[in-house]
Amino acid sequence: MMNRLSTNVQLGKRIEYLRRLRNWSQEDLSLESRVNKNYICDLENGRRNPSLMILSRLARALRISLQTLFQGIE
């Protein structure tokens, strides 16, 4: 059986990647998205299962679509 990363871990890595592309800190993303910085940290480390509302806020802050946010996640 393949050892695939969980969806939450893949999503967290994707969010971190997109955040770093903008040279933003977690605090920058927190301020732009109105999502708590500690929540973003947990999210990037795969410890959260975010709601659609949270994902929408993050995508809007990063100026991308939800489709782009999920690109490459299996």
All heavy atoms as a GROMACS GRO file, in nm:
protein
  614
    1MET      N    1   0.083  -0.118   0.000
    1MET     CA    2   0.000   0.000   0.000
    1MET      C    3   0.088   0.125   0.000
    1MET      O    4   0.188   0.131   0.069
    1MET     CB    5  -0.091  -0.002   0.124
    1MET     CG    6  -0.193   0.109   0.124
    1MET     SD    7  -0.323   0.076   0.244
    1MET     CE    8  -0.273   0.186   0.373
    2MET      N    9   0.050   0.226  -0.079
    2MET     CA   10   0.126   0.350  -0.086
    2MET      C   11   0.110   0.430   0.043
    2MET      O   12   0.004   0.432   0.101
    2MET     CB   13   0.076   0.436  -0.202
    2MET     CG   14   0.112   0.385  -0.337
    2MET     SD   15   0.024   0.482  -0.461
    2MET     CE   16   0.151   0.594  -0.509
    3ASN      N   17   0.217   0.495   0.082
    3ASN     CA   18   0.212   0.580   0.200
    3ASN      C   19   0.193   0.724   0.155
    3ASN      O   20   0.288   0.797   0.133
    3ASN     CB   21   0.341   0.564   0.281
    3ASN     CG   22   0.335   0.639   0.411
    3ASN    OD1   23   0.230   0.684   0.453
    3ASN    ND2   24   0.449   0.653   0.475
    4ARG      N   25   0.068   0.764   0.138
    4ARG     CA   26   0.036   0.899   0.094
    4ARG      C   27   0.014   0.991   0.212
    4ARG      O   28  -0.036   0.947   0.315
    4ARG     CB   29  -0.091   0.898   0.009
    4ARG     CG   30  -0.060   0.890  -0.137
    4ARG     CD   31  -0.182   0.925  -0.214
    4ARG     NE   32  -0.222   0.806  -0.286
    4ARG     CZ   33  -0.341   0.787  -0.336
    4ARG    NH1   34  -0.435   0.877  -0.322
    4ARG    NH2   35  -0.370   0.678  -0.401
    5LEU      N   36   0.049   1.116   0.194
    5LEU     CA   37   0.021   1.213   0.299
    5LEU      C   38  -0.129   1.235   0.309
    5LEU      O   39  -0.200   1.233   0.208
    5LEU     CB   40   0.089   1.347   0.266
    5LEU     CG   41   0.240   1.349   0.262
    5LEU    CD1   42   0.291   1.486   0.219
    5LEU    CD2   43   0.299   1.312   0.397
    6SER      N   44  -0.176   1.257   0.430
    6SER     CA   45  -0.318   1.282   0.448
    6SER      C   46  -0.357   1.411   0.375
    6SER      O   47  -0.273   1.497   0.347
    6SER     CB   48  -0.353   1.295   0.596
    6SER     OG   49  -0.310   1.421   0.646
    7THR      N   50  -0.484   1.423   0.345
    7THR     CA   51  -0.534   1.542   0.277
    7THR      C   52  -0.504   1.667   0.359
    7THR      O   53  -0.465   1.770   0.304
    7THR     CB   54  -0.686   1.530   0.253
    7THR    OG1   55  -0.710   1.410   0.179
    7THR    CG2   56  -0.740   1.648   0.176
    8ASN      N   57  -0.519   1.660   0.491
    8ASN     CA   58  -0.492   1.777   0.575
    8ASN      C   59  -0.346   1.818   0.568
    8ASN      O   60  -0.315   1.938   0.566
    8ASN     CB   61  -0.531   1.750   0.721
    8ASN     CG   62  -0.680   1.757   0.743
    8ASN    OD1   63  -0.756   1.793   0.655
    8ASN    ND2   64  -0.722   1.718   0.861
    9VAL      N   65  -0.256   1.720   0.563
    9VAL     CA   66  -0.112   1.752   0.554
    9VAL      C   67  -0.082   1.812   0.417
    9VAL      O   68  -0.010   1.912   0.406
    9VAL     CB   69  -0.025   1.627   0.582
    9VAL    CG1   70   0.120   1.653   0.549
    9VAL    CG2   71  -0.040   1.584   0.728
   10GLN      N   72  -0.138   1.753   0.311
   10GLN     CA   73  -0.117   1.807   0.176
   10GLN      C   74  -0.169   1.950   0.166
   10GLN      O   75  -0.102   2.038   0.110
   10GLN     CB   76  -0.190   1.721   0.072
   10GLN     CG   77  -0.129   1.585   0.049
   10GLN     CD   78  -0.208   1.509  -0.056
   10GLN    OE1   79  -0.217   1.553  -0.170
   10GLN    NE2   80  -0.266   1.398  -0.017
   11LEU      N   81  -0.288   1.974   0.220
   11LEU     CA   82  -0.347   2.107   0.217
   11LEU      C   83  -0.260   2.206   0.295
   11LEU      O   84  -0.235   2.317   0.249
   11LEU     CB   85  -0.489   2.104   0.272
   11LEU     CG   86  -0.561   2.239   0.278
   11LEU    CD1   87  -0.575   2.300   0.139
   11LEU    CD2   88  -0.698   2.222   0.344
   12GLY      N   89  -0.213   2.165   0.410
   12GLY     CA   90  -0.128   2.252   0.491
   12GLY      C   91   0.000   2.290   0.418
   12GLY      O   92   0.041   2.406   0.420
   13LYS      N   93   0.062   2.192   0.354
   13LYS     CA   94   0.184   2.219   0.277
   13LYS      C   95   0.155   2.313   0.160
   13LYS      O   96   0.235   2.400   0.128
   13LYS     CB   97   0.246   2.089   0.227
   13LYS     CG   98   0.311   2.007   0.337
   13LYS     CD   99   0.374   1.881   0.280
   13LYS     CE  100   0.439   1.798   0.388
   13LYS     NZ  101   0.549   1.867   0.455
   14ARG      N  102   0.039   2.296   0.098
   14ARG     CA  103  -0.001   2.382  -0.015
   14ARG      C  104  -0.021   2.526   0.032
   14ARG      O  105   0.026   2.621  -0.032
   14ARG     CB  106  -0.129   2.327  -0.079
   14ARG     CG  107  -0.183   2.408  -0.192
   14ARG     CD  108  -0.102   2.396  -0.317
   14ARG     NE  109  -0.168   2.470  -0.424
   14ARG     CZ  110  -0.105   2.524  -0.526
   14ARG    NH1  111   0.025   2.508  -0.539
   14ARG    NH2  112  -0.171   2.590  -0.618
   15ILE      N  113  -0.089   2.543   0.145
   15ILE     CA  114  -0.112   2.677   0.199
   15ILE      C  115   0.021   2.742   0.236
   15ILE      O  116   0.044   2.860   0.205
   15ILE     CB  117  -0.209   2.673   0.318
   15ILE    CG1  118  -0.350   2.636   0.268
   15ILE    CG2  119  -0.209   2.805   0.395
   15ILE    CD1  120  -0.448   2.601   0.377
   16GLU      N  121   0.108   2.667   0.299
   16GLU     CA  122   0.239   2.722   0.335
   16GLU      C  123   0.316   2.763   0.209
   16GLU      O  124   0.378   2.871   0.204
   16GLU     CB  125   0.320   2.619   0.414
   16GLU     CG  126   0.457   2.670   0.453
   16GLU     CD  127   0.540   2.570   0.532
   16GLU    OE1  128   0.505   2.451   0.536
   16GLU    OE2  129   0.641   2.614   0.589
   17TYR      N  130   0.314   2.679   0.106
   17TYR     CA  131   0.382   2.709  -0.020
   17TYR      C  132   0.329   2.840  -0.081
   17TYR      O  133   0.406   2.928  -0.119
   17TYR     CB  134   0.364   2.592  -0.117
   17TYR     CG  135   0.409   2.623  -0.258
   17TYR    CD1  136   0.544   2.624  -0.291
   17TYR    CD2  137   0.316   2.652  -0.357
   17TYR    CE1  138   0.586   2.654  -0.420
   17TYR    CE2  139   0.356   2.681  -0.486
   17TYR     CZ  140   0.492   2.682  -0.518
   17TYR     OH  141   0.531   2.712  -0.646
   18LEU      N  142   0.196   2.851  -0.088
   18LEU     CA  143   0.135   2.970  -0.147
   18LEU      C  144   0.165   3.095  -0.063
   18LEU      O  145   0.187   3.204  -0.118
   18LEU     CB  146  -0.016   2.949  -0.162
   18LEU     CG  147  -0.055   2.843  -0.265
   18LEU    CD1  148  -0.201   2.804  -0.248
   18LEU    CD2  149  -0.026   2.891  -0.407
   19ARG      N  150   0.167   3.080   0.066
   19ARG     CA  151   0.200   3.192   0.156
   19ARG      C  152   0.345   3.236   0.134
   19ARG      O  153   0.374   3.356   0.120
   19ARG     CB  154   0.179   3.150   0.302
   19ARG     CG  155   0.225   3.253   0.403
   19ARG     CD  156   0.199   3.209   0.545
   19ARG     NE  157   0.270   3.090   0.587
   19ARG     CZ  158   0.400   3.086   0.619
   19ARG    NH1  159   0.476   3.194   0.612
   19ARG    NH2  160   0.455   2.972   0.660
   20ARG      N  161   0.435   3.141   0.126
   20ARG     CA  162   0.577   3.174   0.107
   20ARG      C  163   0.604   3.235  -0.031
   20ARG      O  164   0.697   3.315  -0.045
   20ARG     CB  165   0.663   3.050   0.129
   20ARG     CG  166   0.670   3.010   0.275
   20ARG     CD  167   0.757   2.887   0.295
   20ARG     NE  168   0.755   2.839   0.430
   20ARG     CZ  169   0.839   2.882   0.526
   20ARG    NH1  170   0.929   2.974   0.499
   20ARG    NH2  171   0.831   2.832   0.647
   21LEU      N  172   0.525   3.197  -0.132
   21LEU     CA  173   0.539   3.259  -0.265
   21LEU      C  174   0.521   3.410  -0.257
   21LEU      O  175   0.581   3.485  -0.334
   21LEU     CB  176   0.435   3.203  -0.363
   21LEU     CG  177   0.466   3.074  -0.435
   21LEU    CD1  178   0.351   3.039  -0.530
   21LEU    CD2  179   0.597   3.082  -0.512
   22ARG      N  180   0.438   3.454  -0.166
   22ARG     CA  181   0.412   3.597  -0.146
   22ARG      C  182   0.510   3.660  -0.047
   22ARG      O  183   0.499   3.778  -0.016
   22ARG     CB  184   0.270   3.618  -0.094
   22ARG     CG  185   0.164   3.586  -0.195
   22ARG     CD  186   0.028   3.632  -0.143
   22ARG     NE  187  -0.066   3.639  -0.251
   22ARG     CZ  188  -0.078   3.742  -0.334
   22ARG    NH1  189  -0.002   3.846  -0.321
   22ARG    NH2  190  -0.167   3.739  -0.430
   23ASN      N  191   0.601   3.577   0.007
   23ASN     CA  192   0.694   3.625   0.110
   23ASN      C  193   0.619   3.677   0.232
   23ASN      O  194   0.658   3.778   0.292
   23ASN     CB  195   0.789   3.733   0.056
   23ASN     CG  196   0.885   3.677  -0.047
   23ASN    OD1  197   0.944   3.571  -0.026
   23ASN    ND2  198   0.896   3.744  -0.159
   24TRP      N  199   0.509   3.609   0.265
   24TRP     CA  200   0.429   3.645   0.381
   24TRP      C  201   0.463   3.556   0.499
   24TRP      O  202   0.489   3.436   0.483
   24TRP     CB  203   0.280   3.626   0.352
   24TRP     CG  204   0.217   3.734   0.271
   24TRP    CD1  205   0.275   3.846   0.221
   24TRP    CD2  206   0.080   3.738   0.230
   24TRP    NE1  207   0.183   3.920   0.151
   24TRP    CE2  208   0.063   3.856   0.155
   24TRP    CE3  209  -0.028   3.654   0.249
   24TRP    CZ2  210  -0.059   3.892   0.100
   24TRP    CZ3  211  -0.150   3.690   0.194
   24TRP    CH2  212  -0.165   3.807   0.120
   25SER      N  213   0.459   3.614   0.617
   25SER     CA  214   0.467   3.535   0.740
   25SER      C  215   0.327   3.479   0.768
   25SER      O  216   0.228   3.520   0.705
   25SER     CB  217   0.511   3.625   0.856
   25SER     OG  218   0.410   3.722   0.883
   26GLN      N  219   0.320   3.390   0.864
   26GLN     CA  220   0.188   3.340   0.906
   26GLN      C  221   0.105   3.457   0.960
   26GLN      O  222  -0.016   3.461   0.939
   26GLN     CB  223   0.202   3.231   1.012
   26GLN     CG  224   0.255   3.102   0.955
   26GLN     CD  225   0.274   2.995   1.060
   26GLN    OE1  226   0.279   3.022   1.180
   26GLN    NE2  227   0.287   2.872   1.015
   27GLU      N  228   0.170   3.551   1.024
   27GLU     CA  229   0.098   3.667   1.076
   27GLU      C  230   0.041   3.753   0.963
   27GLU      O  231  -0.072   3.802   0.972
   27GLU     CB  232   0.189   3.752   1.165
   27GLU     CG  233   0.114   3.862   1.235
   27GLU     CD  234   0.193   3.928   1.346
   27GLU    OE1  235   0.302   3.879   1.379
   27GLU    OE2  236   0.145   4.029   1.398
   28ASP      N  237   0.117   3.768   0.855
   28ASP     CA  238   0.067   3.843   0.739
   28ASP      C  239  -0.060   3.776   0.684
   28ASP      O  240  -0.160   3.844   0.658
   28ASP     CB  241   0.172   3.848   0.627
   28ASP     CG  242   0.295   3.930   0.662
   28ASP    OD1  243   0.283   4.026   0.742
   28ASP    OD2  244   0.403   3.897   0.610
   29LEU      N  245  -0.054   3.645   0.666
   29LEU     CA  246  -0.171   3.573   0.616
   29LEU      C  247  -0.287   3.583   0.713
   29LEU      O  248  -0.402   3.600   0.674
   29LEU     CB  249  -0.137   3.426   0.587
   29LEU     CG  250  -0.250   3.340   0.532
   29LEU    CD1  251  -0.311   3.400   0.406
   29LEU    CD2  252  -0.201   3.198   0.507
   30SER      N  253  -0.256   3.577   0.840
   30SER     CA  254  -0.358   3.589   0.943
   30SER      C  255  -0.431   3.724   0.933
   30SER      O  256  -0.554   3.729   0.936
   30SER     CB  257  -0.294   3.576   1.082
   30SER     OG  258  -0.386   3.604   1.184
   31LEU      N  259  -0.355   3.830   0.919
   31LEU     CA  260  -0.415   3.964   0.910
   31LEU      C  261  -0.498   3.980   0.782
   31LEU      O  262  -0.606   4.036   0.785
   31LEU     CB  263  -0.306   4.071   0.916
   31LEU     CG  264  -0.236   4.084   1.051
   31LEU    CD1  265  -0.114   4.176   1.040
   31LEU    CD2  266  -0.332   4.135   1.157
   32GLU      N  267  -0.445   3.929   0.670
   32GLU     CA  268  -0.516   3.941   0.543
   32GLU      C  269  -0.644   3.858   0.538
   32GLU      O  270  -0.741   3.897   0.476
   32GLU     CB  271  -0.424   3.898   0.427
   32GLU     CG  272  -0.319   3.998   0.391
   32GLU     CD  273  -0.374   4.123   0.324
   32GLU    OE1  274  -0.466   4.112   0.242
   32GLU    OE2  275  -0.324   4.232   0.355
   33SER      N  276  -0.641   3.741   0.602
   33SER     CA  277  -0.754   3.647   0.593
   33SER      C  278  -0.850   3.655   0.712
   33SER      O  279  -0.958   3.596   0.708
   33SER     CB  280  -0.702   3.504   0.583
   33SER     OG  281  -0.631   3.469   0.701
   34ARG      N  282  -0.808   3.725   0.818
   34ARG     CA  283  -0.886   3.728   0.943
   34ARG      C  284  -0.902   3.587   1.001
   34ARG      O  285  -1.007   3.552   1.054
   34ARG     CB  286  -1.021   3.797   0.922
   34ARG     CG  287  -1.010   3.940   0.877
   34ARG     CD  288  -1.142   4.012   0.856
   34ARG     NE  289  -1.258   3.929   0.828
   34ARG     CZ  290  -1.300   3.892   0.706
   34ARG    NH1  291  -1.234   3.928   0.600
   34ARG    NH2  292  -1.409   3.819   0.692
   35VAL      N  293  -0.796   3.507   0.989
   35VAL     CA  294  -0.791   3.373   1.049
   35VAL      C  295  -0.678   3.378   1.152
   35VAL      O  296  -0.569   3.427   1.123
   35VAL     CB  297  -0.764   3.264   0.943
   35VAL    CG1  298  -0.745   3.129   1.007
   35VAL    CG2  299  -0.878   3.261   0.840
   36ASN      N  300  -0.704   3.328   1.271
   36ASN     CA  301  -0.607   3.331   1.380
   36ASN      C  302  -0.473   3.270   1.338
   36ASN      O  303  -0.467   3.166   1.273
   36ASN     CB  304  -0.666   3.254   1.500
   36ASN     CG  305  -0.576   3.259   1.619
   36ASN    OD1  306  -0.479   3.184   1.627
   36ASN    ND2  307  -0.609   3.345   1.714
   37LYS      N  308  -0.364   3.337   1.378
   37LYS     CA  309  -0.229   3.292   1.342
   37LYS      C  310  -0.201   3.151   1.392
   37LYS      O  311  -0.138   3.070   1.322
   37LYS     CB  312  -0.126   3.390   1.397
   37LYS     CG  313   0.015   3.359   1.355
   37LYS     CD  314   0.112   3.459   1.414
   37LYS     CE  315   0.226   3.380   1.472
   37LYS     NZ  316   0.302   3.438   1.573
   38ASN      N  317  -0.244   3.120   1.513
   38ASN     CA  318  -0.221   2.985   1.566
   38ASN      C  319  -0.298   2.880   1.486
   38ASN      O  320  -0.250   2.768   1.466
   38ASN     CB  321  -0.261   2.977   1.713
   38ASN     CG  322  -0.170   3.060   1.801
   38ASN    OD1  323  -0.052   3.076   1.773
   38ASN    ND2  324  -0.226   3.116   1.907
   39TYR      N  325  -0.415   2.918   1.437
   39TYR     CA  326  -0.494   2.828   1.353
   39TYR      C  327  -0.420   2.802   1.222
   39TYR      O  328  -0.412   2.688   1.175
   39TYR     CB  329  -0.633   2.887   1.326
   39TYR     CG  330  -0.728   2.792   1.260
   39TYR    CD1  331  -0.820   2.720   1.334
   39TYR    CD2  332  -0.726   2.773   1.121
   39TYR    CE1  333  -0.907   2.632   1.274
   39TYR    CE2  334  -0.813   2.684   1.060
   39TYR     CZ  335  -0.904   2.614   1.137
   39TYR     OH  336  -0.989   2.526   1.076
   40ILE      N  337  -0.362   2.908   1.163
   40ILE     CA  338  -0.286   2.893   1.039
   40ILE      C  339  -0.166   2.801   1.061
   40ILE      O  340  -0.136   2.714   0.979
   40ILE     CB  341  -0.244   3.030   0.983
   40ILE    CG1  342  -0.369   3.103   0.932
   40ILE    CG2  343  -0.140   3.016   0.873
   40ILE    CD1  344  -0.347   3.246   0.890
   41CYS      N  345  -0.098   2.818   1.173
   41CYS     CA  346   0.015   2.731   1.207
   41CYS      C  347  -0.030   2.585   1.214
   41CYS      O  348   0.032   2.497   1.154
   41CYS     CB  349   0.077   2.775   1.339
   41CYS     SG  350   0.217   2.672   1.390
   42ASP      N  351  -0.139   2.560   1.286
   42ASP     CA  352  -0.192   2.424   1.296
   42ASP      C  353  -0.235   2.371   1.160
   42ASP      O  354  -0.213   2.254   1.128
   42ASP     CB  355  -0.313   2.420   1.392
   42ASP     CG  356  -0.273   2.429   1.537
   42ASP    OD1  357  -0.152   2.416   1.569
   42ASP    OD2  358  -0.364   2.450   1.621
   43LEU      N  359  -0.294   2.456   1.080
   43LEU     CA  360  -0.340   2.418   0.947
   43LEU      C  361  -0.221   2.378   0.860
   43LEU      O  362  -0.223   2.272   0.794
   43LEU     CB  363  -0.414   2.537   0.885
   43LEU     CG  364  -0.487   2.518   0.754
   43LEU    CD1  365  -0.591   2.409   0.766
   43LEU    CD2  366  -0.552   2.648   0.712
   44GLU      N  367  -0.117   2.458   0.860
   44GLU     CA  368   0.002   2.428   0.779
   44GLU      C  369   0.071   2.301   0.824
   44GLU      O  370   0.140   2.236   0.745
   44GLU     CB  371   0.100   2.546   0.782
   44GLU     CG  372   0.050   2.665   0.702
   44GLU     CD  373   0.151   2.778   0.694
   44GLU    OE1  374   0.261   2.767   0.753
   44GLU    OE2  375   0.119   2.878   0.628
   45ASN      N  376   0.052   2.263   0.948
   45ASN     CA  377   0.112   2.140   1.000
   45ASN      C  378   0.017   2.021   0.997
   45ASN      O  379   0.047   1.917   1.055
   45ASN     CB  380   0.165   2.165   1.142
   45ASN     CG  381   0.290   2.250   1.139
   45ASN    OD1  382   0.394   2.208   1.088
   45ASN    ND2  383   0.282   2.372   1.188
   46GLY      N  384  -0.097   2.037   0.929
   46GLY     CA  385  -0.190   1.926   0.910
   46GLY      C  386  -0.270   1.888   1.032
   46GLY      O  387  -0.327   1.780   1.038
   47ARG      N  388  -0.277   1.978   1.129
   47ARG     CA  389  -0.348   1.947   1.254
   47ARG      C  390  -0.491   2.000   1.259
   47ARG      O  391  -0.559   1.987   1.360
   47ARG     CB  392  -0.270   2.003   1.374
   47ARG     CG  393  -0.136   1.937   1.394
   47ARG     CD  394  -0.071   1.979   1.525
   47ARG     NE  395  -0.039   2.121   1.527
   47ARG     CZ  396   0.082   2.173   1.505
   47ARG    NH1  397   0.183   2.094   1.475
   47ARG    NH2  398   0.102   2.303   1.513
   48ARG      N  399  -0.537   2.060   1.150
   48ARG     CA  400  -0.672   2.116   1.145
   48ARG      C  401  -0.748   2.063   1.026
   48ARG      O  402  -0.689   2.028   0.924
   48ARG     CB  403  -0.668   2.269   1.136
   48ARG     CG  404  -0.616   2.338   1.260
   48ARG     CD  405  -0.717   2.329   1.372
   48ARG     NE  406  -0.672   2.404   1.486
   48ARG     CZ  407  -0.753   2.465   1.570
   48ARG    NH1  408  -0.883   2.462   1.552
   48ARG    NH2  409  -0.705   2.531   1.673
   49ASN      N  410  -0.879   2.063   1.039
   49ASN     CA  411  -0.969   2.026   0.931
   49ASN      C  412  -1.055   2.149   0.904
   49ASN      O  413  -1.162   2.165   0.964
   49ASN     CB  414  -1.053   1.905   0.973
   49ASN     CG  415  -1.134   1.850   0.860
   49ASN    OD1  416  -1.107   1.879   0.744
   49ASN    ND2  417  -1.234   1.772   0.893
   50PRO      N  418  -1.009   2.239   0.817
   50PRO     CA  419  -1.073   2.370   0.803
   50PRO      C  420  -1.209   2.363   0.735
   50PRO      O  421  -1.235   2.278   0.651
   50PRO     CB  422  -0.975   2.448   0.717
   50PRO     CG  423  -0.905   2.344   0.637
   50PRO     CD  424  -0.894   2.225   0.728
   51SER      N  425  -1.294   2.457   0.772
   51SER     CA  426  -1.426   2.471   0.710
   51SER      C  427  -1.409   2.538   0.574
   51SER      O  428  -1.306   2.600   0.544
   51SER     CB  429  -1.517   2.556   0.798
   51SER     OG  430  -1.471   2.690   0.801
   52LEU      N  431  -1.513   2.530   0.495
   52LEU     CA  432  -1.514   2.596   0.365
   52LEU      C  433  -1.500   2.748   0.383
   52LEU      O  434  -1.432   2.814   0.304
   52LEU     CB  435  -1.643   2.562   0.290
   52LEU     CG  436  -1.656   2.618   0.149
   52LEU    CD1  437  -1.538   2.576   0.062
   52LEU    CD2  438  -1.786   2.573   0.088
   53MET      N  439  -1.559   2.803   0.488
   53MET     CA  440  -1.548   2.946   0.515
   53MET      C  441  -1.402   2.987   0.537
   53MET      O  442  -1.356   3.087   0.482
   53MET     CB  443  -1.632   2.986   0.636
   53MET     CG  444  -1.630   3.134   0.665
   53MET     SD  445  -1.718   3.180   0.816
   53MET     CE  446  -1.604   3.122   0.940
   54ILE      N  447  -1.329   2.909   0.615
   54ILE     CA  448  -1.187   2.938   0.642
   54ILE      C  449  -1.107   2.927   0.512
   54ILE      O  450  -1.024   3.014   0.480
   54ILE     CB  451  -1.130   2.842   0.749
   54ILE    CG1  452  -1.197   2.865   0.884
   54ILE    CG2  453  -0.977   2.855   0.758
   54ILE    CD1  454  -1.160   2.993   0.954
   55LEU      N  455  -1.132   2.821   0.435
   55LEU     CA  456  -1.060   2.802   0.309
   55LEU      C  457  -1.089   2.917   0.212
   55LEU      O  458  -0.998   2.965   0.143
   55LEU     CB  459  -1.097   2.668   0.246
   55LEU     CG  460  -1.052   2.545   0.325
   55LEU    CD1  461  -1.111   2.419   0.264
   55LEU    CD2  462  -0.899   2.538   0.330
   56SER      N  463  -1.211   2.962   0.211
   56SER     CA  464  -1.250   3.073   0.125
   56SER      C  465  -1.178   3.201   0.166
   56SER      O  466  -1.129   3.276   0.081
   56SER     CB  467  -1.402   3.091   0.131
   56SER     OG  468  -1.442   3.198   0.050
   57ARG      N  469  -1.169   3.226   0.295
   57ARG     CA  470  -1.098   3.345   0.344
   57ARG      C  471  -0.950   3.340   0.306
   57ARG      O  472  -0.892   3.441   0.266
   57ARG     CB  473  -1.107   3.354   0.497
   57ARG     CG  474  -1.236   3.406   0.548
   57ARG     CD  475  -1.221   3.425   0.697
   57ARG     NE  476  -1.346   3.453   0.760
   57ARG     CZ  477  -1.363   3.460   0.891
   57ARG    NH1  478  -1.260   3.440   0.972
   57ARG    NH2  479  -1.481   3.487   0.943
   58LEU      N  480  -0.890   3.222   0.320
   58LEU     CA  481  -0.748   3.207   0.287
   58LEU      C  482  -0.726   3.228   0.138
   58LEU      O  483  -0.633   3.299   0.098
   58LEU     CB  484  -0.698   3.069   0.330
   58LEU     CG  485  -0.692   3.047   0.481
   58LEU    CD1  486  -0.664   2.901   0.513
   58LEU    CD2  487  -0.587   3.137   0.546
   59ALA      N  488  -0.811   3.168   0.055
   59ALA     CA  489  -0.797   3.183  -0.090
   59ALA      C  490  -0.813   3.329  -0.130
   59ALA      O  491  -0.735   3.382  -0.210
   59ALA     CB  492  -0.900   3.095  -0.162
   60ARG      N  493  -0.913   3.396  -0.073
   60ARG     CA  494  -0.936   3.536  -0.104
   60ARG      C  495  -0.814   3.620  -0.063
   60ARG      O  496  -0.770   3.708  -0.138
   60ARG     CB  497  -1.062   3.586  -0.034
   60ARG     CG  498  -1.113   3.718  -0.088
   60ARG     CD  499  -1.248   3.761  -0.031
   60ARG     NE  500  -1.346   3.652  -0.029
   60ARG     CZ  501  -1.405   3.605   0.082
   60ARG    NH1  502  -1.378   3.657   0.200
   60ARG    NH2  503  -1.494   3.508   0.074
   61ALA      N  504  -0.760   3.594   0.055
   61ALA     CA  505  -0.643   3.669   0.102
   61ALA      C  506  -0.522   3.647   0.010
   61ALA      O  507  -0.446   3.740  -0.016
   61ALA     CB  508  -0.608   3.626   0.245
   62LEU      N  509  -0.508   3.524  -0.039
   62LEU     CA  510  -0.396   3.491  -0.128
   62LEU      C  511  -0.425   3.531  -0.273
   62LEU      O  512  -0.340   3.513  -0.360
   62LEU     CB  513  -0.366   3.341  -0.120
   62LEU     CG  514  -0.309   3.293   0.014
   62LEU    CD1  515  -0.320   3.143   0.027
   62LEU    CD2  516  -0.164   3.339   0.030
   63ARG      N  517  -0.546   3.580  -0.297
   63ARG     CA  518  -0.590   3.624  -0.429
   63ARG      C  519  -0.586   3.511  -0.532
   63ARG      O  520  -0.535   3.526  -0.643
   63ARG     CB  521  -0.510   3.745  -0.476
   63ARG     CG  522  -0.535   3.868  -0.389
   63ARG     CD  523  -0.434   3.978  -0.414
   63ARG     NE  524  -0.450   4.091  -0.322
   63ARG     CZ  525  -0.405   4.095  -0.196
   63ARG    NH1  526  -0.344   3.992  -0.145
   63ARG    NH2  527  -0.423   4.202  -0.122
   64ILE      N  528  -0.638   3.396  -0.488
   64ILE     CA  529  -0.648   3.279  -0.575
   64ILE      C  530  -0.787   3.219  -0.559
   64ILE      O  531  -0.859   3.251  -0.465
   64ILE     CB  532  -0.541   3.172  -0.540
   64ILE    CG1  533  -0.556   3.125  -0.394
   64ILE    CG2  534  -0.400   3.224  -0.569
   64ILE    CD1  535  -0.468   3.009  -0.355
   65SER      N  536  -0.823   3.130  -0.651
   65SER     CA  537  -0.951   3.061  -0.642
   65SER      C  538  -0.937   2.940  -0.549
   65SER      O  539  -0.825   2.894  -0.520
   65SER     CB  540  -0.993   3.012  -0.781
   65SER     OG  541  -0.903   2.912  -0.827
   66LEU      N  542  -1.050   2.889  -0.504
   66LEU     CA  543  -1.047   2.766  -0.425
   66LEU      C  544  -0.989   2.652  -0.508
   66LEU      O  545  -0.917   2.567  -0.455
   66LEU     CB  546  -1.188   2.729  -0.377
   66LEU     CG  547  -1.239   2.808  -0.256
   66LEU    CD1  548  -1.385   2.778  -0.231
   66LEU    CD2  549  -1.156   2.779  -0.132
   67GLN      N  550  -1.020   2.651  -0.637
   67GLN     CA  551  -0.964   2.548  -0.726
   67GLN      C  552  -0.812   2.551  -0.725
   67GLN      O  553  -0.747   2.447  -0.714
   67GLN     CB  554  -1.017   2.568  -0.867
   67GLN     CG  555  -0.968   2.464  -0.966
   67GLN     CD  556  -1.024   2.486  -1.105
   67GLN    OE1  557  -1.105   2.576  -1.128
   67GLN    NE2  558  -0.980   2.406  -1.198
   68THR      N  559  -0.755   2.670  -0.732
   68THR     CA  560  -0.610   2.684  -0.727
   68THR      C  561  -0.555   2.643  -0.592
   68THR      O  562  -0.449   2.580  -0.584
   68THR     CB  563  -0.569   2.830  -0.760
   68THR    OG1  564  -0.617   2.863  -0.890
   68THR    CG2  565  -0.419   2.851  -0.754
   69LEU      N  566  -0.626   2.674  -0.487
   69LEU     CA  567  -0.584   2.635  -0.353
   69LEU      C  568  -0.566   2.483  -0.343
   69LEU      O  569  -0.471   2.436  -0.282
   69LEU     CB  570  -0.685   2.683  -0.248
   69LEU     CG  571  -0.652   2.655  -0.102
   69LEU    CD1  572  -0.528   2.729  -0.058
   69LEU    CD2  573  -0.770   2.692  -0.013
   70PHE      N  574  -0.655   2.409  -0.407
   70PHE     CA  575  -0.653   2.263  -0.398
   70PHE      C  576  -0.570   2.195  -0.508
   70PHE      O  577  -0.561   2.073  -0.511
   70PHE     CB  578  -0.795   2.207  -0.401
   70PHE     CG  579  -0.866   2.221  -0.269
   70PHE    CD1  580  -0.952   2.327  -0.247
   70PHE    CD2  581  -0.844   2.131  -0.167
   70PHE    CE1  582  -1.018   2.342  -0.126
   70PHE    CE2  583  -0.907   2.144  -0.045
   70PHE     CZ  584  -0.994   2.250  -0.025
   71GLN      N  585  -0.508   2.274  -0.592
   71GLN     CA  586  -0.431   2.218  -0.703
   71GLN      C  587  -0.320   2.125  -0.651
   71GLN      O  588  -0.245   2.161  -0.562
   71GLN     CB  589  -0.369   2.332  -0.783
   71GLN     CG  590  -0.311   2.292  -0.915
   71GLN     CD  591  -0.268   2.414  -0.996
   71GLN    OE1  592  -0.293   2.528  -0.957
   71GLN    NE2  593  -0.204   2.390  -1.106
   72GLY      N  594  -0.316   2.004  -0.706
   72GLY     CA  595  -0.212   1.908  -0.670
   72GLY      C  596  -0.243   1.824  -0.547
   72GLY      O  597  -0.164   1.737  -0.511
   73ILE      N  598  -0.356   1.846  -0.484
   73ILE     CA  599  -0.393   1.768  -0.365
   73ILE      C  600  -0.478   1.650  -0.408
   73ILE      O  601  -0.574   1.667  -0.481
   73ILE     CB  602  -0.467   1.857  -0.262
   73ILE    CG1  603  -0.374   1.966  -0.213
   73ILE    CG2  604  -0.520   1.773  -0.146
   73ILE    CD1  605  -0.440   2.069  -0.125
   74GLU      N  606  -0.439   1.533  -0.362
   74GLU     CA  607  -0.513   1.411  -0.399
   74GLU      C  608  -0.604   1.368  -0.287
   74GLU      O  609  -0.572   1.379  -0.173
   74GLU     CB  610  -0.416   1.298  -0.430
   74GLU     CG  611  -0.331   1.328  -0.552
   74GLU     CD  612  -0.235   1.215  -0.582
   74GLU    OE1  613  -0.238   1.110  -0.513
   74GLU    OE2  614  -0.158   1.231  -0.675
   0.00000   0.00000   0.00000
